[in-house]
Amino acid sequence: MLILDRFSFGVGDRFGQQARAQLQGFVRLAEQGINVTPVWNKSNREHTFIGSEPQSVRLAAQAAVTALGWNRPWHVDADHIRIGTVDRFMACSDFFTIDVADSIGRSPTPSVVEAFVERHPELIGRVAIPGIVTPFEISPAEVARVAAKYLLAVADAGEIYRHIVERKGGPGNFIAEVSMDETDAPQTPPELLIILAALADEGVRVQTIAPKFTGRFNKGVDYQGDLGKFEQEFNEDLAVIAFAVGRYSLPRNLKLSVHSGSDKFSLYPIIRRALQRTGAGLHIKTAGTTWLEELIGLAEAGGEGLALAQEIYAQALAHVDELSAPYASVIEIHRSDLPSAAMVRQWSGPHFAESLRHVPGHPIYNSSFRQLLHVAFKLAAKAGPRYLELVRAAEPVVAKNVTENVYDRHLKPLFIG
């Protein structure tokens, strides 16, 4: 039975060059006595944009594991897959993030909703959950409303899950995550409880679930929202999961997954405190900010590397709308904050790097500049061999940035403090 460890951390690597540098961050953490399982993730959409194949992620991860002598678990995640895209990941992935956000809000027939409500009288009335001070008060109408909103999404998760079970030769041969985060409205803790009951009904042996939390989780920048409200919601979600595991015979290692969009630094102390208090597990998934560390490294290397970084920015600035469209709900670029291409061409390598590197409070850090370049990785892909050759030529400085980003800005604050 393939079981996901208590702590796991998902890393993206757009161009498949930084797996070793990423893994070095996990090695440093292990040297501090804390074991976190690396999970390399890449979505079908990213493969399409880059022109890569899913097998490339496993090959890069395996090479890193071999090079560093990593003898602990590691996984490769087929990120945000659906029934139409999952098959190309079967041979190389052992972790599947089942994305059913598109089905949320599509109502099943009234009889399906009625049957769910009748099947779960324990969800109605006063529902007391250990770890939550005020019991939930859930009416039959509320259970029906939540069921109408989520049952089709859960049914889709069940269909995809069973398809993977069949193709992988059994439920013990992969790790299943269900993602509901790419939707407009967050799920409340009572809604999460109802969703978990529905997943149990479908027979989905989910090991991690990713709800949508309150606040904005924009790509590559810090959290925007009420930290106190997030803390309450996160802690209540942990309690709901612990309760649901016992009540619905879900996998004992079921844990909360945070699809962070990367760099939610202000949330890390909240998450760390909750994990220490409860003993709960966590899977956290970052976005493709490793490619930004490659750009930072190119800029710091100077010469042709800096010139290419400046060129990519100029192209991105000229195609802001086109590049932003697929990520419209998870970026917030202020046009007035974007420097002109001519200005950026005059920047030194260190100036470019410090404008891009996510160090909140740094006097020249520019979140709009960072977010635009975050979604501009397609332009580096179009540069083809030129981009990859320059990244490889600057490998020492690029790798240093990648490892420091993974360890110093993510793993250490999350798991050490």
Secondary structure by P-SEA (a helix, b strand, c coil): ccccccbbbbbbbcccccaaaaaaaaaaaaaacbbbbbbbbbcaaaaaaacccaaaaaaaaaaaaaaacccccccccccccccccccccccccccccccccccccccccaaaaaaaaaaccccccccccccccccccccaaaaaaaaaacaaaaaaaaaaaaaaaaaacccccbbbbbbcccccccccaaaaaaaaaaaaaacccccbbbccccccccccccccccaaaaaaaaaaaaaaaaaaaaaccccccbbbbbccccccccaaaaaaaaaaaccccbbbbbccaaaaaaaaaaaaacaaaaaaaaaaaaaaaaccccccccccccccccccccccaaaaaaccaaaaaaacccccccccccaaaaaaaaaaaaaaaaaaaaaaaaaaaaaaaaaaaaaaaaccccccccccc
